[in-house]
Amino acid sequence: MSDPRSSLWRRAARTTGRLGLTLGIIAISAALILAGRSVLAQRSAAVTGPEPAAVTPVATRPIEMTDHYEVTRRFSGQFEARQETALAFERAGTIAEVLIRDGDTVTQNQPIARLDTRLLEAEAKRLTAQRAGLEAQAELARRTNARQAELRERGHASDQRVDDTSLALAQLEAGIAEIDAALTSTQVNLGKSVLTAPFTGTIGARLVDAGTIAAPGSPVATLLQDGAPRFRAGLDPALAEALTLGDPVEITLGTGTRTATLAHLSPELDTMTRARTALFDVDGPAPPSRATGEVALTQRIEATGAWIPLSALRQGPRGTWILLTVEDGAVATEAAEILHVQGARAFVRGTFTDGTEFITGGTHRVVPGQPVTAEEALAWAR
């Protein structure tokens, strides 16, 4: 039988051997790690590191504060003749002839068209003949009345007889007066059977031909008055209030521009557009009637702010806008509110002050707090 003490010592010896071997391996590993770190540190020290990043250059300009801004608004309208009339007969009838064509130039009182007047002429002849008959009867009545008055003076005729002849003469004279009135009416209708130009101008359109049965007031042709045209436009009431008669404006149309002056401003608002109608006298050659154009009006709005390019603005949170500025060599931010946009620029107000250097463009390349180098920007469109 083996000794229990010797077995215990053997186990203790084996355990101690294993522990010593483990500690030796750990020591060797630690030494190798330290040696590797030393080698890596030496190699890292021998390698040249990257150069520090260059400071980003940005284009800046100083803010120029102002107490107002101007807004140019354009209103559409059309050119028209000073007078445009639809020519028509006052009475009904058959049109016998039309004496004009589209585009003809006519003078004042020049005949435009004529109605068939044969019935009126026949009526005038009938009335003339009837008047002649009544005139003959009236002459006889005058002579009879004169004789009866003479006989009464001699005592051979009664007062009743003289009164009868006087009244007969009065009736005939009344009949003659009635026929004269009818003749005058017929002559007036004959005159109204010829349609004439009320003023010198150009025929815009011929609307009927000979043989047409014209109703009273039915247009035969349109007449445009010659001379400088007018431009009609509906204006914003707020802008119209600032205008006075004679103010110069510029009207733009397809063939260029025309200068004009305000000739008339309606005192009431148009019921459909809620605008005030303005008429402008146009200088220079007349464009075609009803040609369209635009009148430009400038409105001054009192507000403290500055004009900046849209490229200088950055979208902020919740619909706000941010203006990037340069302060002490670093990017800073200022709050901005857009009051008006015109082309590639905007009029804004905010927390900035006059003279503050702002970044004019390329705001996506920098962030607040980033060091930058400010360079003066080229002039931008104002």
Secondary structure, 3 states (H helix, E strand, C coil): CCCHHHHHHHHHHHHHHHHHHHHHHHHHHHHHHHHHHHHHHHHHHHCCCCCCCCCEEEEEEECCCEEEEEEEEEEEEEEECCCEEEEECCCCEEEEEECCCCCCEECCCCEEEEECCHHHHHHHHHHHHHHHHHHHHHHHHHHHHHHHHHHHHHCCCCHHHHHHHHHHHHHHHHHHHHHHHHHHHHHHHHHHCEEECCCCEEEEEECCCCCCEECCCCEEEEEEECCCCEEEEEECHHHHHCCCCCCEEEEEECCEEEEEEEEEEEEEECCCCCCEEEEEEECCCCCCCCCEEEEEEEEEEEEEEEEEEHHHEEECHHHCEEEEEEECCEEEEEEEEEEEEECCEEEEEECCCCCCEEECCCHHHCCCCCEEEEEECCCCCC
